[in-house]
Amino acid sequence: MRLNEETLAKATTVTLFPMERRQGRVEAVVDALQRASSDRVADRYAGIVADSMFAELELLGLPELAQDEAVGSFFNEVEQTLASRREAEPWMAEIISLR
């Protein structure tokens, strides 16, 4: 059986589940950011998460621009979830502003 180029390209294409749709991971990051004792700790944690995501995507062979978009979309979803929680739990916004 001979494969044409189109069939071969389809067979070797990796389809990723979008980072921003990994709701369990989004929720875990949001929880950790809310529990962080300071903005500095939260920033450090977010950096570690981003670095691990970039490493994961690089191993999959994604180009740098696609990595940036995927990680950016993920953290956009994290920010939206944080904002939703703040609206639902106004006392959380007060705690975060006291840091």
Secondary structure, 3 states (H helix, E strand, C coil): CCCCHHHHHHHCCCCCCCHHHCHHHHHHHHHHHHHCCCHHHHHHHHHHHHHHHHHHHHHCCCCHHHHHHHHHHHHHHHHHHHHHHHHHCHHHHHHHHCC
